[in-house]
Amino acid sequence: MRIRAFFVASFLLAGITAGAQDDPTIMTIGGQSVSRSEFEYSYYKNNQEGVIGRKSVKDFVPLFVDYKLKVRAALDAHLDTLSSFKRKFLIYRDQQVRPLLLGVEDVDKEAHRIYDNTRQRIDDNGGMVKVAQILIPLGQRTSIQQQRTAQLLADSLYTVLKKGGSFSDLARRYSGDARSASEGGDLPWMVKGQALKEFEDAAWKLQVGEISRPVYSPMGYHIILLKKKRPFFPYDSVETDIRRFVESSDFREQLIDHKLDSLSEGAKVNREMILNQKVKELSARDLDLRYLIQEYYDGLLLYEISNRAVWNQAACDKRGLAKYFKKNKKRYRWNQPRFKGVACYAKDKSELKTVWHSLKGKPFEEWPEILHNIFDGDSFIHVHAQRGIFKQGDNALVDRDIFKVNRPVQSVRGYPYTGVFGKKLKKGPENFSDVQSEVIADYQDFLEKRWVESLHKKYPVKVNTRVLATINQHHN
Protein backbone atom coordinates (compact mmCIF):
# COMPACT_ATOMS: atom_id res chain seq x y z
CA MET A 1 0.00 0.00 0.00
CA ARG A 2 1.34 3.43 -0.92
CA ILE A 3 1.99 5.71 2.03
CA ARG A 4 -0.16 8.46 0.61
CA ALA A 5 -3.11 6.15 0.29
CA PHE A 6 -2.45 4.93 3.82
CA PHE A 7 -2.32 8.53 5.04
CA VAL A 8 -5.63 9.42 3.42
CA ALA A 9 -7.31 6.28 4.74
CA SER A 10 -5.94 6.58 8.26
CA PHE A 11 -5.90 10.29 8.92
CA LEU A 12 -7.66 12.63 6.52
CA LEU A 13 -10.83 10.55 6.73
CA ALA A 14 -10.46 10.00 10.46
CA GLY A 15 -13.44 12.26 11.08
CA ILE A 16 -15.66 9.46 9.76
CA THR A 17 -14.57 7.29 12.66
CA ALA A 18 -15.43 9.91 15.24
CA GLY A 19 -18.74 10.62 13.57
CA ALA A 20 -19.69 13.74 11.67
CA GLN A 21 -22.00 14.94 14.42
CA ASP A 22 -19.36 14.68 17.20
CA ASP A 23 -16.50 15.97 15.07
CA PRO A 24 -17.89 18.39 12.48
CA THR A 25 -15.94 19.96 9.64
CA ILE A 26 -14.42 23.25 10.71
CA MET A 27 -13.05 24.21 7.28
CA THR A 28 -12.42 22.93 3.77
CA ILE A 29 -9.21 23.58 1.88
CA GLY A 30 -9.29 22.90 -1.82
CA GLY A 31 -12.35 20.73 -1.28
CA GLN A 32 -10.76 18.64 1.49
CA SER A 33 -12.36 18.69 4.93
CA VAL A 34 -10.56 19.52 8.16
CA SER A 35 -12.26 18.27 11.33
CA ARG A 36 -12.75 20.33 14.44
CA SER A 37 -10.69 17.83 16.48
CA GLU A 38 -7.68 18.27 14.18
CA PHE A 39 -7.85 22.05 14.44
CA GLU A 40 -8.29 21.83 18.23
CA TYR A 41 -5.26 19.57 18.57
CA SER A 42 -3.07 22.00 16.65
CA TYR A 43 -4.45 25.08 18.40
CA TYR A 44 -4.11 23.73 21.93
CA LYS A 45 -0.64 22.35 21.30
CA ASN A 46 0.64 25.65 19.95
CA ASN A 47 -1.10 27.86 22.51
CA GLN A 48 -0.46 26.21 25.85
CA GLU A 49 0.16 28.14 29.04
CA GLY A 50 3.61 29.71 28.99
CA VAL A 51 3.94 29.68 25.18
CA ILE A 52 5.35 32.97 23.92
CA GLY A 53 3.09 34.72 21.43
CA ARG A 54 -0.08 32.81 22.26
CA LYS A 55 -2.84 33.39 19.73
CA SER A 56 -6.57 33.66 19.98
CA VAL A 57 -8.58 31.16 17.94
CA LYS A 58 -9.38 33.89 15.43
CA ASP A 59 -5.72 34.84 15.00
CA PHE A 60 -4.63 31.21 14.78
CA VAL A 61 -6.94 30.37 11.87
CA PRO A 62 -4.88 32.06 9.09
CA LEU A 63 -1.68 30.43 10.39
CA PHE A 64 -3.33 27.01 10.37
CA VAL A 65 -4.82 27.59 6.92
CA ASP A 66 -1.46 28.59 5.42
CA TYR A 67 0.11 25.52 6.98
CA LYS A 68 -2.50 23.18 5.49
CA LEU A 69 -2.28 24.92 2.09
CA LYS A 70 1.43 24.15 1.91
CA VAL A 71 0.82 20.54 2.88
CA ARG A 72 -1.85 20.28 0.19
CA ALA A 73 0.60 21.67 -2.38
CA ALA A 74 3.20 19.11 -1.29
CA LEU A 75 0.71 16.27 -1.71
CA ASP A 76 -0.27 17.51 -5.15
CA ALA A 77 3.43 17.61 -6.03
CA HIS A 78 3.61 13.93 -4.95
CA LEU A 79 6.39 14.65 -2.45
CA ASP A 80 4.90 11.92 -0.28
CA THR A 81 6.08 9.37 -2.85
CA LEU A 82 9.76 10.22 -2.37
CA SER A 83 11.71 7.32 -0.89
CA SER A 84 13.47 9.71 1.51
CA PHE A 85 10.11 10.96 2.77
CA LYS A 86 8.71 7.45 3.22
CA ARG A 87 11.80 6.32 5.11
CA LYS A 88 11.78 9.28 7.54
CA PHE A 89 8.06 9.09 8.15
CA LEU A 90 8.00 5.36 8.81
CA ILE A 91 10.92 5.62 11.23
CA TYR A 92 9.06 8.26 13.24
CA ARG A 93 5.69 6.53 13.00
CA ASP A 94 7.17 3.26 14.21
CA GLN A 95 8.88 5.03 17.12
CA GLN A 96 5.47 6.24 18.27
CA VAL A 97 3.50 3.04 17.60
CA ARG A 98 5.87 0.18 18.36
CA PRO A 99 5.95 0.77 22.16
CA LEU A 100 2.14 0.68 22.19
CA LEU A 101 2.11 -2.84 20.75
CA LEU A 102 3.13 -4.23 24.14
CA GLY A 103 0.33 -4.24 26.65
CA VAL A 104 0.46 -4.94 30.37
CA GLU A 105 -0.50 -8.53 29.68
CA ASP A 106 2.48 -8.92 27.31
CA VAL A 107 4.92 -7.69 29.96
CA ASP A 108 3.29 -9.94 32.60
CA LYS A 109 3.49 -12.95 30.34
CA GLU A 110 7.15 -12.34 29.50
CA ALA A 111 8.08 -11.73 33.14
CA HIS A 112 6.46 -15.03 34.17
CA ARG A 113 8.11 -16.83 31.26
CA ILE A 114 11.54 -15.58 32.31
CA TYR A 115 10.83 -16.52 35.91
CA ASP A 116 9.59 -20.02 35.07
CA ASN A 117 12.58 -20.74 32.83
CA THR A 118 15.01 -19.43 35.44
CA ARG A 119 13.35 -21.35 38.27
CA GLN A 120 13.31 -24.62 36.32
CA ARG A 121 16.94 -24.25 35.23
CA ILE A 122 18.14 -23.52 38.76
CA ASP A 123 15.98 -26.12 40.53
CA ASP A 124 16.91 -28.82 38.00
CA ASN A 125 20.55 -27.99 38.66
CA GLY A 126 20.52 -28.44 42.43
CA GLY A 127 18.67 -25.35 43.59
CA MET A 128 20.27 -22.54 45.58
CA VAL A 129 22.73 -22.69 48.45
CA LYS A 130 23.71 -20.25 51.19
CA VAL A 131 27.28 -20.99 52.28
CA ALA A 132 30.07 -19.48 54.30
CA GLN A 133 33.74 -20.01 53.55
CA ILE A 134 37.20 -19.63 54.97
CA LEU A 135 39.67 -19.03 52.14
CA ILE A 136 43.39 -19.59 52.53
CA PRO A 137 44.54 -17.84 49.34
CA LEU A 138 47.40 -18.82 47.04
CA GLY A 139 49.02 -16.53 44.51
CA GLN A 140 49.64 -17.44 40.87
CA ARG A 141 53.34 -18.12 41.48
CA THR A 142 53.21 -20.06 44.74
CA SER A 143 56.13 -22.28 45.74
CA ILE A 144 55.64 -25.83 46.89
CA GLN A 145 56.58 -24.78 50.43
CA GLN A 146 53.99 -21.95 50.41
CA GLN A 147 51.32 -24.32 49.16
CA ARG A 148 52.23 -26.82 51.88
CA THR A 149 52.02 -24.09 54.54
CA ALA A 150 48.57 -23.01 53.28
CA GLN A 151 47.38 -26.62 53.32
CA LEU A 152 48.61 -27.14 56.88
CA LEU A 153 46.78 -23.98 58.03
CA ALA A 154 43.59 -25.12 56.30
CA ASP A 155 43.84 -28.58 57.89
CA SER A 156 44.42 -27.01 61.31
CA LEU A 157 41.40 -24.74 60.97
CA TYR A 158 39.27 -27.68 59.86
CA THR A 159 40.35 -29.64 62.95
CA VAL A 160 39.39 -26.72 65.21
CA LEU A 161 36.00 -26.49 63.51
CA LYS A 162 35.35 -30.21 63.95
CA LYS A 163 36.01 -29.77 67.67
CA GLY A 164 33.34 -27.04 67.88
CA GLY A 165 35.27 -23.91 66.93
CA SER A 166 33.28 -20.87 65.76
CA PHE A 167 33.22 -20.76 61.95
CA SER A 168 32.45 -17.05 61.85
CA ASP A 169 35.25 -16.16 64.30
CA LEU A 170 37.83 -18.18 62.37
CA ALA A 171 36.63 -16.69 59.07
CA ARG A 172 37.07 -13.15 60.40
CA ARG A 173 40.61 -13.96 61.67
CA TYR A 174 42.01 -16.16 58.89
CA SER A 175 39.98 -15.92 55.66
CA GLY A 176 41.74 -14.23 52.74
CA ASP A 177 38.41 -13.18 51.18
CA ALA A 178 38.10 -9.76 52.82
CA ARG A 179 34.51 -9.14 51.79
CA SER A 180 33.06 -12.38 53.18
CA ALA A 181 35.48 -12.45 56.14
CA SER A 182 33.93 -9.25 57.53
CA GLU A 183 30.57 -11.08 57.47
CA GLY A 184 31.89 -14.15 59.27
CA GLY A 185 32.51 -15.92 55.96
CA ASP A 186 28.91 -15.55 54.70
CA LEU A 187 28.40 -15.46 50.93
CA PRO A 188 25.21 -14.42 49.07
CA TRP A 189 22.78 -17.04 47.82
CA MET A 190 24.44 -18.93 44.97
CA VAL A 191 23.40 -21.00 41.97
CA LYS A 192 25.63 -23.25 39.93
CA GLY A 193 27.78 -21.41 37.43
CA GLN A 194 28.71 -18.53 39.71
CA ALA A 195 31.79 -20.00 41.37
CA LEU A 196 34.75 -22.24 40.54
CA LYS A 197 33.87 -25.82 39.68
CA GLU A 198 35.89 -27.28 42.58
CA PHE A 199 34.06 -25.00 45.03
CA GLU A 200 30.61 -25.81 43.61
CA ASP A 201 31.21 -29.60 43.48
CA ALA A 202 32.03 -29.57 47.18
CA ALA A 203 29.30 -27.12 48.26
CA TRP A 204 26.40 -28.90 46.58
CA LYS A 205 27.41 -32.27 48.10
CA LEU A 206 27.13 -30.99 51.66
CA GLN A 207 24.16 -31.42 53.97
CA VAL A 208 22.82 -28.36 55.76
CA GLY A 209 25.09 -27.65 58.72
CA GLU A 210 27.94 -29.77 57.36
CA ILE A 211 31.50 -28.39 56.95
CA SER A 212 33.69 -29.58 54.07
CA ARG A 213 37.27 -30.67 54.31
CA PRO A 214 39.68 -28.11 52.75
CA VAL A 215 38.95 -27.94 49.02
CA TYR A 216 41.78 -26.97 46.66
CA SER A 217 41.05 -24.63 43.72
CA PRO A 218 43.10 -22.18 41.64
CA MET A 219 42.31 -19.55 44.31
CA GLY A 220 43.62 -21.57 47.26
CA TYR A 221 42.06 -23.74 49.95
CA HIS A 222 38.39 -23.35 50.84
CA ILE A 223 36.61 -24.59 53.94
CA ILE A 224 32.88 -24.48 53.20
CA LEU A 225 29.91 -24.45 55.56
CA LEU A 226 26.50 -25.15 54.01
CA LYS A 227 24.05 -23.00 55.97
CA LYS A 228 20.87 -23.26 53.87
CA LYS A 229 19.58 -24.94 50.73
CA ARG A 230 16.37 -24.15 48.87
CA PRO A 231 14.59 -23.98 45.51
CA PHE A 232 14.64 -20.71 43.54
CA PHE A 233 13.00 -17.63 45.12
CA PRO A 234 9.22 -17.17 44.82
CA TYR A 235 8.00 -14.94 42.00
CA ASP A 236 6.87 -12.06 44.22
CA SER A 237 10.34 -11.59 45.68
CA VAL A 238 12.05 -11.19 42.27
CA GLU A 239 9.20 -9.67 40.24
CA THR A 240 10.57 -6.09 40.46
CA ASP A 241 13.99 -7.09 39.14
CA ILE A 242 12.53 -9.19 36.32
CA ARG A 243 10.18 -6.39 35.26
CA ARG A 244 13.03 -3.90 35.28
CA PHE A 245 14.90 -6.20 32.90
CA VAL A 246 11.84 -6.70 30.67
CA GLU A 247 11.23 -2.94 30.52
CA SER A 248 14.82 -2.15 29.47
CA SER A 249 14.82 -0.56 26.01
CA ASP A 250 16.88 -3.24 24.24
CA PHE A 251 14.89 -6.16 25.59
CA ARG A 252 11.59 -4.36 25.03
CA GLU A 253 12.47 -3.86 21.36
CA GLN A 254 13.20 -7.58 21.08
CA LEU A 255 9.79 -8.35 22.57
CA ILE A 256 8.10 -6.02 20.09
CA ASP A 257 9.92 -7.68 17.18
CA HIS A 258 8.89 -11.09 18.48
CA LYS A 259 5.25 -10.03 18.78
CA LEU A 260 5.29 -8.55 15.27
CA ASP A 261 6.76 -11.76 13.91
CA SER A 262 4.10 -13.82 15.68
CA LEU A 263 1.29 -11.61 14.38
CA SER A 264 2.76 -11.68 10.87
CA GLU A 265 2.99 -15.47 10.84
CA GLY A 266 -0.52 -15.83 12.19
CA ALA A 267 -2.05 -13.43 9.65
CA LYS A 268 0.20 -14.54 6.76
CA VAL A 269 1.23 -10.94 6.04
CA ASN A 270 4.43 -8.93 6.47
CA ARG A 271 5.37 -6.69 9.40
CA GLU A 272 4.57 -3.47 7.55
CA MET A 273 0.97 -4.52 7.01
CA ILE A 274 0.64 -5.45 10.67
CA LEU A 275 2.01 -2.05 11.70
CA ASN A 276 -0.31 -0.26 9.29
CA GLN A 277 -3.29 -2.05 10.79
CA LYS A 278 -2.15 -1.30 14.34
CA VAL A 279 -1.75 2.38 13.47
CA LYS A 280 -5.37 2.45 12.26
CA GLU A 281 -6.64 0.69 15.38
CA LEU A 282 -4.66 2.84 17.82
CA SER A 283 -5.40 6.09 15.99
CA ALA A 284 -9.12 5.35 16.04
CA ARG A 285 -8.99 5.16 19.85
CA ASP A 286 -6.44 7.90 20.52
CA LEU A 287 -6.90 11.27 18.80
CA ASP A 288 -3.68 12.66 20.26
CA LEU A 289 -1.70 9.82 18.70
CA ARG A 290 -3.52 10.22 15.39
CA TYR A 291 -2.75 13.90 15.13
CA LEU A 292 0.79 13.54 16.50
CA ILE A 293 1.59 11.18 13.64
CA GLN A 294 -0.23 13.38 11.14
CA GLU A 295 1.63 16.43 12.46
CA TYR A 296 4.96 14.77 11.73
CA TYR A 297 3.72 13.59 8.32
CA ASP A 298 2.62 17.12 7.45
CA GLY A 299 5.82 18.56 8.91
CA LEU A 300 8.01 16.47 6.63
CA LEU A 301 5.96 17.55 3.63
CA LEU A 302 6.04 21.17 4.74
CA TYR A 303 9.82 21.12 5.08
CA GLU A 304 10.33 19.58 1.64
CA ILE A 305 7.91 21.88 -0.21
CA SER A 306 9.20 24.99 1.60
CA ASN A 307 12.76 24.02 0.80
CA ARG A 308 11.90 23.80 -2.88
CA ALA A 309 9.56 26.76 -3.15
CA VAL A 310 11.34 29.23 -0.86
CA TRP A 311 14.55 28.38 0.97
CA ASN A 312 16.66 26.89 -1.83
CA GLN A 313 15.38 29.39 -4.33
CA ALA A 314 16.25 32.31 -2.06
CA ALA A 315 19.74 30.98 -1.38
CA CYS A 316 20.61 30.08 -4.98
CA ASP A 317 18.79 32.69 -7.07
CA LYS A 318 21.59 35.24 -7.39
CA ARG A 319 19.79 37.16 -10.09
CA GLY A 320 16.61 37.31 -8.03
CA LEU A 321 18.54 38.43 -4.96
CA ALA A 322 20.30 41.16 -6.90
CA LYS A 323 17.01 42.35 -8.39
CA TYR A 324 15.30 42.32 -4.99
CA PHE A 325 18.19 44.22 -3.42
CA LYS A 326 18.17 46.85 -6.14
CA LYS A 327 14.42 47.38 -5.75
CA ASN A 328 14.66 47.63 -1.95
CA LYS A 329 18.08 49.20 -1.59
CA LYS A 330 16.90 51.95 0.75
CA ARG A 331 15.92 49.29 3.29
CA TYR A 332 19.55 48.26 3.74
CA ARG A 333 21.14 51.67 4.23
CA TRP A 334 23.35 51.94 7.29
CA ASN A 335 23.03 54.56 9.98
CA GLN A 336 26.84 54.88 9.99
CA PRO A 337 29.57 54.27 7.38
CA ARG A 338 31.22 50.89 6.84
CA PHE A 339 34.66 49.88 5.59
CA LYS A 340 34.70 47.11 2.99
CA GLY A 341 38.18 45.64 2.79
CA VAL A 342 40.99 43.89 4.67
CA ALA A 343 43.09 44.73 7.71
CA CYS A 344 46.62 43.35 7.26
CA TYR A 345 49.50 42.52 9.58
CA ALA A 346 52.80 41.79 7.77
CA LYS A 347 56.36 40.76 8.60
CA ASP A 348 57.79 43.01 5.91
CA LYS A 349 56.60 46.36 4.55
CA SER A 350 56.95 45.12 0.97
CA GLU A 351 54.33 42.45 1.65
CA LEU A 352 51.73 45.17 2.20
CA LYS A 353 52.45 46.51 -1.30
CA THR A 354 52.03 42.99 -2.67
CA VAL A 355 48.61 42.77 -1.03
CA TRP A 356 47.50 46.11 -2.47
CA HIS A 357 48.63 45.37 -6.03
CA SER A 358 47.13 41.85 -5.90
CA LEU A 359 43.68 42.99 -4.75
CA LYS A 360 43.37 46.22 -6.71
CA GLY A 361 40.55 46.02 -9.23
CA LYS A 362 39.57 42.47 -8.26
CA PRO A 363 36.05 41.55 -7.05
CA PHE A 364 35.75 41.62 -3.27
CA GLU A 365 34.40 38.05 -3.22
CA GLU A 366 37.65 36.78 -4.79
CA TRP A 367 40.00 38.41 -2.29
CA PRO A 368 40.26 35.43 0.10
CA GLU A 369 41.33 33.09 -2.72
CA ILE A 370 43.82 35.66 -4.08
CA LEU A 371 45.46 36.09 -0.68
CA HIS A 372 45.52 32.34 -0.13
CA ASN A 373 47.24 31.72 -3.46
CA ILE A 374 49.88 34.38 -2.81
CA PHE A 375 50.79 33.75 0.82
CA ASP A 376 49.36 30.52 2.24
CA GLY A 377 51.24 28.32 -0.20
CA ASP A 378 54.47 29.35 1.53
CA SER A 379 55.51 27.33 4.57
CA PHE A 380 56.39 30.63 6.24
CA ILE A 381 53.30 32.83 6.65
CA HIS A 382 54.17 36.44 5.86
CA VAL A 383 50.77 38.16 6.22
CA HIS A 384 47.70 37.88 8.45
CA ALA A 385 44.63 39.43 6.82
CA GLN A 386 41.13 39.99 8.22
CA ARG A 387 38.56 40.53 5.49
CA GLY A 388 35.07 41.87 6.05
CA ILE A 389 32.70 44.78 6.17
CA PHE A 390 33.60 46.67 9.33
CA LYS A 391 31.67 49.26 11.26
CA GLN A 392 33.30 51.48 13.83
CA GLY A 393 34.29 49.39 16.83
CA ASP A 394 34.75 46.09 14.95
CA ASN A 395 38.51 46.38 14.37
CA ALA A 396 41.01 48.70 16.06
CA LEU A 397 43.21 49.01 12.96
CA VAL A 398 40.25 49.99 10.78
CA ASP A 399 39.03 52.41 13.45
CA ARG A 400 42.41 54.18 13.53
CA ASP A 401 43.22 54.27 9.80
CA ILE A 402 39.75 54.61 8.25
CA PHE A 403 37.41 56.09 10.83
CA LYS A 404 40.20 58.21 12.35
CA VAL A 405 39.38 57.16 15.89
CA ASN A 406 42.12 57.70 18.44
CA ARG A 407 42.25 54.09 19.49
CA PRO A 408 45.38 52.05 20.33
CA VAL A 409 46.10 49.14 18.00
CA GLN A 410 47.51 46.08 19.66
CA SER A 411 50.47 44.83 17.67
CA VAL A 412 50.69 41.24 16.54
CA ARG A 413 53.96 39.69 17.62
CA GLY A 414 56.21 39.11 14.65
CA TYR A 415 54.03 41.21 12.33
CA PRO A 416 55.03 44.83 12.98
CA TYR A 417 53.71 46.35 9.73
CA THR A 418 50.00 47.13 9.30
CA GLY A 419 47.80 48.39 6.52
CA VAL A 420 44.15 48.52 5.43
CA PHE A 421 43.00 48.07 1.84
CA GLY A 422 39.49 48.62 0.50
CA LYS A 423 36.89 51.37 0.40
CA LYS A 424 34.72 53.32 2.79
CA LEU A 425 31.02 52.96 2.09
CA LYS A 426 29.16 56.04 3.30
CA LYS A 427 25.69 55.60 1.83
CA GLY A 428 25.20 51.90 2.26
CA PRO A 429 26.07 48.53 0.68
CA GLU A 430 27.21 48.37 -2.94
CA ASN A 431 25.43 45.13 -3.80
CA PHE A 432 23.39 42.40 -2.13
CA SER A 433 26.49 40.35 -1.20
CA ASP A 434 27.46 43.13 1.26
CA VAL A 435 24.30 42.37 3.25
CA GLN A 436 23.66 38.90 1.92
CA SER A 437 22.19 37.30 5.04
CA GLU A 438 19.68 40.12 5.50
CA VAL A 439 18.72 40.14 1.82
CA ILE A 440 18.27 36.35 1.73
CA ALA A 441 16.04 36.47 4.81
CA ASP A 442 13.91 39.24 3.34
CA TYR A 443 13.81 37.57 -0.07
CA GLN A 444 12.62 34.36 1.58
CA ASP A 445 9.80 36.31 3.25
CA PHE A 446 8.92 37.85 -0.12
CA LEU A 447 8.87 34.45 -1.87
CA GLU A 448 6.90 32.92 0.98
CA LYS A 449 4.23 35.62 0.85
CA ARG A 450 3.95 35.39 -2.94
CA TRP A 451 3.76 31.60 -2.77
CA VAL A 452 1.05 31.58 -0.11
CA GLU A 453 -0.98 34.09 -2.11
CA SER A 454 -0.83 31.76 -5.11
CA LEU A 455 -1.92 28.82 -2.94
CA HIS A 456 -4.96 30.77 -1.73
CA LYS A 457 -5.94 31.38 -5.35
CA LYS A 458 -5.41 27.74 -6.30
CA TYR A 459 -7.13 26.11 -3.30
CA PRO A 460 -10.33 27.83 -2.11
CA VAL A 461 -10.68 28.01 1.67
CA LYS A 462 -14.02 27.97 3.48
CA VAL A 463 -14.20 28.31 7.27
CA ASN A 464 -17.30 27.26 9.18
CA THR A 465 -17.55 30.13 11.65
CA ARG A 466 -20.35 28.41 13.57
CA VAL A 467 -18.13 25.42 14.35
CA LEU A 468 -15.14 27.69 14.94
CA ALA A 469 -17.08 29.52 17.65
CA THR A 470 -17.32 26.25 19.63
CA ILE A 471 -13.54 26.12 20.20
CA ASN A 472 -12.67 26.92 23.80
CA GLN A 473 -9.48 28.99 23.70
CA HIS A 474 -9.02 28.63 27.46
CA HIS A 475 -8.79 24.85 27.28
CA ASN A 476 -6.13 23.30 29.56
Buried (B, 14 or more C-beta within 10 A) or exposed (E): EEBBEBBBEBBBEBBEBBEEEEBBBBBBBBEBBBBBBBBBBBBBEBBEEEEEEEBEBEEBBBEBBBBBBBBBBBBEBEBBEBEEBBEBBBEBBBEBBBEBBBEEEBBEEBBEEBBEEBBEEBBEEBBBBBBBBBBBEBEEEBEEEEBEBBBEBBBEBBEBBEEEEEBBEBBBEBBBBEEBBEBBBBBEBBBBEEBEEBBBEBBBEBEEEEBBEBBBBEBBBBBBBBBEBEEBBEEEEBBEEBBEEBBEEEBBEEBBEEBBEEBBEEEEEEEBBBBBBBBBEBBBEEBEBBBBBBBBBBBBBBBBBBEBBBBEBBBEBEEBBBEBBEEBBEEBEBEEBBBBBBBBBBBEEEBBEBBEEBBEEEEBEEBEEBBEEBBEEEEEEBBBBBBBBBBBEBBBBBBBBBBEEEBEBEEBEEBEBBBBBBEBBEEBBBBBBBBBEBBBEBBBEBBBEEBBEEBBEEBEBEBBEEBBEEBEBEEE
